[in-house]
Amino acid sequence: MADPSSHSNFNLISVTSTHFELDVNFDRKVIEGFALLQAKVSNDSSTSPPSHLILDTRDLSIHKVDLVQSGGAPATQSLKFTLGETHNVLGSPLLVELPAGLTAGQEVTVGVRFSTSPTSSAVQYLAPEQTAGGKHPYLFTQCQAIHARSLVPCQDSPGAKMSYSAVVRVPEALTALMSAVPLEDDSADVPHLSDVSSSGPTRLFSFQQKVPIPPYLIALAVGELESRELSSRSRVWSEPSMVEAGAYEFAETAKFLDAGEMIAGEYVWGRYDLLLLPPSFPYGGMENPCMTFVTPTLLAGDRSLTNVVAHEIAHSWTGNLVTNATWEHFWLNEGFTVYLERSILGQLHGPKTFQFHAANGALLLADDVKRMGAHHPYTKLVPSLENGVDPDDVFSKVPYEKGFWFLYFLQELVGGTSVFHPFLRAYLNKFKFSTVTSEGFRNFFNDYFKDVAAAAKVDWETWYFAPGMPPVSNVYDTSLAEEAFELAKKWHTCDVMGIGSVDRPAGCTASDVAGWTSEQMVTFLEKLMEYRSLMPLHAKVAQGMDEVYNMSAYRNCEIRAAWYKLAISAEETSVLPQVSELLKTQGRMKYLRPLFRALFRSKMGKDLALQTFSEARASYHPIAQKMVAADLGL
């Protein structure tokens, strides 16, 4: 099937493996590269062999394209190529003219010499002063959803899976990591980059990813990096000053991996390492195979935020092993991953923990649907991305939480986890190493449960294509959240009309939240936000809450972000310096976008939102810059 988010013709000729030679130049903010692409013509005899191999590019300079013979020797002639018209979202197609006479199933190898742009949307370069160590530069990539095309020429669709290997040349003092297994290879070289000179001593790093992956999972990081072992198959990497904190925070990674295997089957990727990135990383985590990237905002000091690691580990099966065929079916990546993440947490901490997170997720979904509007097309489980819609623009909690909601509904419909977990394993086994569409999932589900009468009554069309909240309500066990819900109700009812008649509920003391986990505290704040959706708290009540619970003293980013949203809606001015400080010191979009939006629509914070973004913009990842600018109407 074709992909509306890709120019490439992978449905006619697919790149099955690629070898990269990469040279990282920090002075010019350019990666010089060579890609050796092994491509195979479709076996479909009903279509004519393609005349061109079409690759996705964006802001890449293409210097040369060659046909490469077996063994890697260049053919006698170069291949003709053209760059098509540039689309502001999809970039420019690279059309490589193929030799005449190709037949169905035939393989061809093409070599492409290219350079990235300093403005590549996939790469963020950090100056030494932006790193923890302050001595060396740093770079990391983020290719999801369609940014791999600004790093390497490729068929940039989740449906175009390939294996890859790489040799990366970097300054001698630095270390390179990739979403692949590192190799000890003394013979490694970059022979196709002989025209590239280096400003100082360099060294080479080699990698191999044998499992086919979509291009959005290609990842590279270069910096002053050290590692600490977590288990026989896991380690954490980071800058020297942060690596010990990372080792402590993620010490339970092996437990998550083991629990994942108990539920979903064999972990096929060999290693599971973590890279603790600088603060500008725009996501909580990115599930790059063999090397999950994580944000330093997880360093709470008490391991309370490591459920993000459970989510990224879950992606090893749902997303990486079985992948959505296009970004229109993103819920198949994220809805399944949220389901598996919560199943892992339930396996380790009991079923009530699963239910607790499910109930909290329902609140987050309701908040996003309300923000976008119940009839907004992006609240559909399967939205349309035709006509060049940027998948990043559709990003929300919908594929995560509406997807989970649907899977939990199906689980309860067919008989609970004892029935659904074996189905999950069968699904993963059926589609492993390949891709799946929503229709493919529907067909597999209906066939698997063909003898379950209730399964035949699922209204698939409404679930997939109706906007807004799900058509069926789920009931969750909220016993772990009841204390938080009750306290939220007390603060809500103490001043229902929002006039500041009192500043706190009678009898409230710090003991109300003594011993609470960070998740319970966030649940309290999010539930109170839900209660106050029509009438915000009065600033006087927000001040009272800060005095009772010392909210301003929390350093846990989840609690801080939830508190700041509540206080901003109350027009409580005392939090403004703290909000600005958080927005300037980290670049995670989970915090940036809601806080900037809250500031911008508040009476007190619009100017501060614009000023803070102006000051901090350059420190954010290009993806975060684009999304926040849109939120602020810039």
C-alpha positions in Angstrom: 0.0 0.0 0.0 1.1 3.6 -0.6 1.8 6.0 2.2 0.4 9.6 2.1 3.4 10.7 4.2 6.0 9.5 1.8 7.1 10.2 -1.8 8.8 6.8 -2.1 7.6 3.9 -4.2 8.5 1.2 -1.7 5.4 -0.7 -2.8 7.0 -1.2 -6.2 10.7 -1.5 -5.2 11.7 -1.8 -1.6 15.0 -1.0 0.1 15.7 -4.2 2.2 19.0 -3.2 3.7 21.3 -0.1 3.9 24.9 0.4 4.9 25.8 4.0 6.0 29.1 5.7 6.1 28.7 8.9 8.2 31.1 11.7 9.1 30.0 14.1 11.8 31.3 17.7 11.5 30.3 19.8 14.5 31.9 23.0 13.2 29.7 23.1 10.1 26.8 21.2 11.7 26.7 18.8 8.8 26.8 15.1 8.5 28.6 13.9 5.3 27.3 10.5 4.3 27.1 7.6 1.9 24.3 5.2 1.7 24.6 1.8 0.0 21.0 0.7 -0.5 20.0 -2.9 -1.4 16.6 -2.8 -3.1 14.3 -5.5 -4.4 11.7 -5.1 -7.2 8.2 -6.2 -6.1 7.3 -9.8 -6.8 3.9 -8.7 -8.0 3.9 -9.7 -11.7 0.7 -7.7 -12.3 2.7 -4.4 -12.2 5.4 -3.3 -14.5 8.9 -3.0 -13.0 9.6 0.6 -11.9 11.7 2.9 -14.0 12.9 4.7 -11.0 13.8 4.1 -7.3 12.1 7.0 -5.5 13.6 8.0 -2.1 12.5 10.6 0.4 14.8 13.6 1.1 14.4 16.9 2.9 17.1 19.5 3.0 19.7 17.0 1.8 22.4 17.7 -0.8 22.7 14.8 -3.2 26.2 14.7 -4.8 26.3 11.5 -6.7 24.3 8.3 -7.3 25.9 5.0 -8.6 24.8 1.6 -9.6 26.9 -0.8 -7.4 27.9 -4.2 -8.6 28.1 -7.3 -6.4 31.0 -7.0 -4.0 30.7 -3.2 -3.8 32.6 -2.2 -6.9 31.1 0.8 -8.7 29.6 0.2 -12.1 31.0 1.9 -15.1 28.2 4.4 -15.3 26.7 6.7 -12.8 22.9 6.7 -12.5 20.9 9.7 -13.5 18.9 11.3 -10.7 16.7 14.3 -10.1 15.2 16.0 -7.1 11.5 16.6 -7.6 9.5 19.6 -6.5 9.8 20.4 -2.8 6.8 19.9 -0.6 6.9 22.0 2.6 6.1 18.9 4.7 7.2 15.9 2.7 10.4 17.3 1.3 11.7 16.4 -2.2 11.5 13.0 -3.9 14.9 11.7 -5.1 14.2 10.0 -8.4 17.0 7.5 -9.4 16.8 6.2 -12.9 17.1 2.4 -12.8 18.7 0.2 -15.5 16.2 -1.0 -18.1 15.1 -4.6 -18.1 14.6 -5.2 -14.4 12.2 -8.1 -13.6 10.0 -9.0 -10.7 12.0 -10.0 -7.6 15.3 -8.7 -9.0 17.7 -7.0 -6.6 19.7 -3.9 -7.4 22.2 -2.0 -5.3 22.5 1.8 -5.4 25.1 4.1 -3.7 24.1 7.6 -2.8 26.7 10.3 -1.7 24.9 13.0 0.3 25.2 15.7 3.0 22.8 16.9 5.6 21.8 20.6 6.1 22.6 22.5 9.3 18.9 23.0 9.6 18.0 19.3 9.4 14.8 18.7 11.4 16.2 15.3 12.5 19.4 16.6 14.2 20.0 18.8 17.1 23.5 20.1 17.7 24.4 21.3 21.2 27.3 23.6 21.9 29.5 22.6 24.8 27.8 25.1 27.2 24.5 23.4 26.5 25.8 20.1 27.9 26.3 18.9 31.5 30.1 18.6 31.1 30.5 21.9 29.3 33.6 20.8 27.4 32.5 19.0 24.2 29.7 19.4 21.7 26.8 16.9 21.4 24.3 15.8 18.8 21.3 13.5 18.8 18.7 12.7 16.3 14.9 12.3 16.4 13.5 10.8 13.2 9.9 10.0 14.2 7.6 10.7 12.4 9.0 11.7 9.0 12.4 13.3 9.8 14.6 10.4 8.8 14.5 11.9 5.3 16.4 14.9 6.6 19.2 12.7 8.0 19.6 10.1 5.2 18.0 9.4 1.8 15.5 6.6 2.5 12.0 5.3 1.9 10.7 7.2 4.9 7.6 5.3 5.6 6.9 2.9 8.6 5.9 0.4 5.9 9.4 0.3 4.4 11.3 -1.8 6.9 15.0 -2.6 6.4 18.0 -3.8 8.2 21.0 -1.5 8.4 24.7 -1.3 9.3 26.9 1.8 9.8 30.4 3.2 10.3 30.4 6.6 12.0 33.5 8.9 12.1 33.5 11.4 15.0 36.0 13.6 16.9 38.4 11.5 18.9 37.2 12.6 22.3 33.6 11.6 21.6 31.5 8.4 21.5 28.9 7.5 18.9 25.8 5.4 19.6 23.1 4.2 17.3 19.9 2.2 17.4 21.8 -0.9 16.6 24.3 -3.3 18.2 27.9 -1.9 18.4 30.6 -4.0 16.7 34.2 -4.4 17.4 35.6 -4.0 13.9 39.3 -3.0 13.4 38.8 -3.0 9.6 36.0 -0.5 9.7 36.4 2.4 7.2 34.5 5.1 5.3 36.0 4.7 1.8 33.2 6.6 0.1 34.0 9.7 2.2 37.6 10.0 1.1 36.8 13.6 -0.1 35.9 14.6 3.5 38.6 16.2 5.6 38.5 16.4 9.4 39.7 19.3 11.5 41.3 17.1 14.1 41.9 13.5 15.2 38.9 11.2 14.8 37.8 7.6 15.5 35.3 5.2 14.0 32.4 3.3 15.5 30.6 0.4 13.8 27.1 -0.8 14.2 24.7 -3.5 12.9 20.9 -3.8 13.1 19.9 -7.2 11.8 16.2 -6.9 12.6 14.3 -4.9 9.9 13.1 -1.6 11.2 11.3 1.4 9.6 13.6 4.5 8.9 12.0 6.5 11.7 13.9 4.2 14.2 17.3 5.1 12.8 19.0 7.0 15.6 22.4 8.5 16.2 23.9 10.3 19.2 27.5 11.7 19.6 28.9 13.2 22.7 31.2 12.7 25.7 29.5 9.6 27.0 30.1 6.9 29.6 28.1 3.8 30.5 27.1 1.8 33.6 25.9 -1.8 33.5 22.4 -2.4 34.7 22.2 -6.1 33.8 23.7 -8.7 31.4 21.8 -7.1 28.5 21.3 -3.5 29.6 23.4 -0.5 30.4 22.7 3.2 30.7 24.7 5.8 28.9 25.0 9.5 29.6 27.5 12.3 30.1 29.9 11.5 33.0 28.3 13.9 35.5 24.8 12.3 35.0 25.5 8.6 34.4 25.5 7.6 38.1 22.1 9.2 38.6 20.8 7.4 35.5 22.2 4.1 36.8 20.3 4.6 40.0 17.0 5.8 38.4 16.9 3.0 35.8 18.2 0.1 38.0 15.0 -1.8 37.6 15.1 -2.0 33.8 15.7 -5.7 33.8 12.5 -6.3 35.7 10.5 -4.4 33.0 12.2 -6.5 30.3 11.5 -9.8 32.0 7.9 -8.8 32.6 7.5 -7.8 29.0 8.8 -11.2 27.8 6.4 -13.0 30.1 3.5 -11.2 28.5 4.6 -10.6 24.9 7.2 -13.3 24.1 10.9 -13.3 23.2 12.8 -10.0 23.2 14.6 -10.2 19.8 16.8 -7.2 19.8 19.8 -8.5 21.8 20.7 -5.5 23.9 18.4 -3.0 25.6 20.4 0.1 26.5 19.3 3.6 27.6 20.8 6.9 26.6 20.0 9.7 29.1 20.0 12.8 26.9 20.5 16.5 27.5 17.4 18.5 28.6 16.4 19.6 25.1 15.2 16.1 24.0 11.6 16.7 23.0 10.0 13.5 24.3 9.9 11.4 27.5 11.5 8.6 25.6 12.1 7.3 22.1 12.0 3.6 21.5 15.0 3.4 19.2 15.9 -0.3 19.0 18.8 -1.4 21.3 19.2 2.2 22.5 16.2 3.9 24.0 16.6 7.7 24.3 15.2 9.1 27.5 14.7 12.6 28.9 16.6 13.8 32.1 13.2 15.0 33.4 12.9 11.3 34.6 15.6 11.9 37.1 13.3 12.3 40.1 15.7 10.7 42.5 13.1 8.1 43.7 12.5 6.0 40.5 8.9 7.3 40.5 8.9 8.2 36.8 10.4 5.1 35.3 7.1 3.9 33.9 8.3 5.8 30.8 11.0 3.0 30.5 8.2 0.4 30.7 6.5 2.2 27.8 9.6 2.3 25.7 10.4 -1.4 26.5 6.9 -2.3 25.5 7.6 -0.7 22.1 10.1 -3.5 21.5 7.1 -5.6 20.6 4.4 -3.1 19.7 5.8 -0.6 17.3 9.3 -1.9 16.6 8.5 -5.6 16.0 5.0 -5.0 14.7 4.7 -1.6 13.1 1.8 0.5 11.9 1.9 0.4 8.1 1.4 4.2 7.9 1.0 7.1 10.4 -2.8 7.0 9.9 -2.7 3.8 11.9 -0.4 5.2 14.7 -2.8 3.9 17.3 -1.6 0.4 16.5 1.9 1.5 17.7 0.8 3.6 20.7 -2.5 2.1 21.9 -0.9 -1.4 22.0 2.2 0.0 23.7 0.2 1.7 26.4 -1.8 -1.5 26.9 1.5 -3.5 27.2 3.1 -0.9 29.4 0.3 -1.1 31.9 0.3 -4.8 31.7 4.0 -4.8 32.6 3.3 -2.5 35.5 0.4 -4.7 36.6 2.6 -7.8 36.4 5.1 -6.1 38.7 2.9 -4.2 41.1 -0.5 -5.9 40.9 -3.7 -5.4 38.8 -4.8 -2.4 40.8 -1.8 -0.5 39.4 -2.9 -1.4 35.8 -6.4 0.0 36.7 -4.9 3.1 38.3 -3.0 4.1 35.2 -6.0 3.2 33.0 -8.2 5.5 34.9 -5.7 8.3 34.8 -5.3 7.8 31.1 -9.0 8.3 30.6 -8.7 11.7 32.2 -5.9 12.7 29.9 -7.9 11.6 26.8 -10.9 13.6 27.9 -8.7 16.7 28.4 -7.2 16.4 24.9 -10.6 15.8 23.2 -12.0 18.8 25.0 -9.0 20.9 23.9 -9.3 19.9 20.3 -13.1 19.7 20.1 -15.2 16.6 20.1 -15.8 16.9 16.3 -12.2 17.5 15.4 -11.0 15.0 12.8 -7.7 14.4 14.7 -9.7 12.9 17.5 -10.5 9.9 15.3 -8.6 6.7 16.1 -7.7 6.5 12.4 -7.3 10.0 11.0 -6.7 10.9 7.4 -3.2 12.2 6.5 -4.0 12.7 2.8 -2.8 15.9 1.0 0.5 16.2 2.9 -0.7 16.5 6.5 2.3 16.5 8.8 1.9 13.5 11.2 3.5 15.7 13.9 0.5 18.0 13.7 -1.8 15.2 14.5 0.1 14.1 17.6 -2.0 14.0 20.8 -3.1 11.5 23.5 -5.7 10.1 21.1 -3.7 7.3 19.6 -2.3 6.4 23.0 -5.4 6.6 25.2 -8.3 6.1 22.8 -6.2 3.2 21.4 -5.8 1.7 24.9 -9.5 2.3 25.6 -10.4 0.3 22.6 -8.1 -2.6 23.4 -9.3 -2.7 27.0 -12.9 -2.7 25.7 -12.0 -5.7 23.5 -10.3 -7.4 26.3 -13.3 -7.2 28.6 -15.6 -8.1 25.7 -13.9 -11.4 25.0 -13.3 -12.6 28.6 -10.5 -10.7 30.2 -6.7 -11.0 30.3 -6.7 -14.8 30.4 -8.1 -14.7 26.9 -6.7 -11.4 25.6 -3.0 -12.0 26.5 -2.8 -15.2 24.4 -4.5 -13.2 21.6 -1.8 -10.5 22.0 1.0 -13.1 21.6 -0.7 -14.6 18.6 -1.1 -11.1 17.0 2.6 -10.2 17.6 3.7 -13.6 16.2 1.5 -13.2 13.1 2.8 -9.7 12.2 6.3 -9.7 13.7 9.0 -8.2 11.5 6.3 -6.6 9.3 3.6 -4.0 9.4 -0.2 -4.0 9.9 -3.1 -1.7 9.2 -6.3 -1.1 11.3 -8.2 -3.3 8.8 -5.5 -6.0 9.2 -6.0 -5.9 12.9 -9.7 -6.1 12.6 -9.5 -9.1 10.3 -7.1 -10.9 12.6 -9.2 -10.2 15.7 -12.4 -11.4 14.0 -10.8 -14.6 12.8 -9.2 -15.3 16.2 -12.5 -14.8 18.1 -14.8 -16.1 15.4 -16.4 -18.4 18.0 -17.0 -15.6 20.5 -20.5 -14.2 19.8 -19.8 -10.9 21.5 -16.8 -10.2 19.2 -19.1 -10.0 16.2 -21.0 -7.0 17.7 -18.0 -4.6 17.7 -18.9 -1.4 15.8 -15.5 -1.1 14.1 -16.5 1.8 11.9 -17.5 4.0 14.8 -14.4 3.0 16.9 -12.1 3.8 14.0 -13.6 6.8 12.3 -15.9 8.6 14.7 -14.3 11.7 16.3 -14.5 12.5 20.0 -14.5 10.3 23.0 -14.9 6.5 22.5 -18.5 5.2 21.8 -18.4 2.8 24.8 -17.5 3.6 28.4 -15.0 1.5 30.3 -15.2 0.9 34.0 -11.9 0.9 35.9 -11.1 0.0 39.5 -10.1 3.4 40.9 -9.4 2.2 44.5 -5.8 3.4 44.4 -7.0 6.8 43.2 -9.9 7.3 45.6 -7.9 9.3 48.2 -6.7 11.6 45.4 -10.2 11.9 44.0 -11.7 12.7 47.4 -9.1 15.4 48.2 -9.7 16.9 44.8 -13.4 17.0 45.5 -12.8 18.8 48.9 -10.7 21.5 47.2 -13.3 21.8 44.4 -16.3 22.2 46.7 -14.7 24.6 49.2 -15.2 27.4 46.6 -17.4 26.0 43.9 -18.2 29.4 42.4 -14.6 30.4 42.2 -15.1 33.7 44.1 -12.4 33.1 46.8 -14.8 33.1 49.7 -12.3 30.7 51.5 -8.7 29.8 50.6 -8.8 26.2 51.5 -11.1 23.4 52.8 -11.6 23.2 56.5 -9.2 20.9 58.3 -6.7 20.5 55.4 -3.1 19.9 56.5 0.1 18.6 55.0 -0.8 15.1 56.3 -3.4 14.9 53.6 -0.7 14.0 51.1 1.9 12.5 53.4 3.3 9.2 52.0 1.6 9.7 48.6 3.4 8.6 45.4 4.1 11.2 42.7 1.4 9.5 40.6 -1.2 10.0 43.3 -0.2 13.7 43.6 -0.6 14.1 39.8 -3.9 12.3 39.9 -5.1 14.7 42.6 -4.1 17.8 40.6 -5.5 16.4 37.3 -8.8 15.5 38.8 -9.1 18.9 40.4 -8.4 20.4 36.9 -11.2 18.3 35.5 -13.6 19.5 38.3 -12.6 23.1 37.5 -12.9 22.8 33.8 -15.8 25.3 33.6 -14.8 27.6 36.5 -11.1 27.8 37.4 -9.9 28.0 41.0 -9.7 31.4 42.5 -6.1 32.6 42.9 -6.7 32.8 46.7 -7.5 29.0 46.8 -4.4 28.2 44.7 -2.3 30.2 47.2 -3.9 28.3 50.0 -3.0 25.0 48.4 0.6 26.1 48.0 0.8 27.1 51.7 -0.7 23.8 52.9 1.1 21.3 50.6 4.2 23.4 49.7 3.5 22.8 46.1 6.3 25.1 44.9 8.9 23.0 46.6 8.3 19.9 44.4 11.1 19.1 41.9 9.4 16.1 40.3 8.6 17.4 36.8 5.2 15.6 36.5 4.0 17.2 39.7 5.4 20.6 38.8 3.7 20.6 35.4 0.3 19.5 36.8 0.5 22.1 39.6 1.6 24.9 37.2 -1.3 24.2 34.9 -3.8 24.4 37.8 -2.2 27.6 39.2 -2.0 29.3 35.8 -5.7 28.6 35.2 -6.3 30.3 38.6 -4.3 33.3 37.5 -2.0 32.8 40.5 0.9 35.1 39.6 3.4 33.7 42.1 4.1 30.6 40.0 5.1 32.6 36.9 8.9 32.7 37.6 8.8 28.9 38.3 6.9 28.2 35.1 9.4 30.3 33.1 12.3 28.5 34.7 10.9 25.0 33.8 10.3 26.1 30.3 13.8 27.4 29.9 15.6 24.4 31.4 14.1 21.5 29.5 12.6 20.8 26.1 10.2 18.0 26.7 7.0 18.7 24.7 4.8 17.0 27.3 5.5 20.0 29.5 6.3 22.7 27.0 3.1 22.6 24.9 0.5 22.5 27.7 2.3 25.1 29.8 2.9 27.5 26.9 -0.8 27.0 25.9 -1.9 27.7 29.4 0.2 30.8 29.8 -0.8 32.1 26.4 -4.6 31.9 27.0 -4.3 33.2 30.6 -4.8 36.9 31.3 -1.5 37.2 33.3 0.8 35.0 31.1 0.4 35.8 27.4 3.3 38.2 27.3 5.5 35.9 29.4 4.7 33.0 27.1 5.9 34.9 24.1 9.0 36.3 25.9 10.0 32.9 27.3 9.6 31.2 23.9 11.7 33.9 22.3 14.5 33.5 24.9 14.4 29.6 25.0 13.5 28.8 21.4 17.0 28.2 20.2 17.6 25.6 22.9 14.6 23.5 21.9 14.7 20.6 19.4 13.5 21.7 15.9 10.3 19.6 16.3 9.5 21.3 19.6 10.2 24.7 18.1 7.7 24.1 15.3 5.0 22.7 17.5 5.2 25.4 20.3 5.3 28.1 17.6 2.1 26.8 16.2 0.5 26.7 19.7 1.4 30.4 20.1 0.1 31.3 16.7 3.6 32.3 15.5 
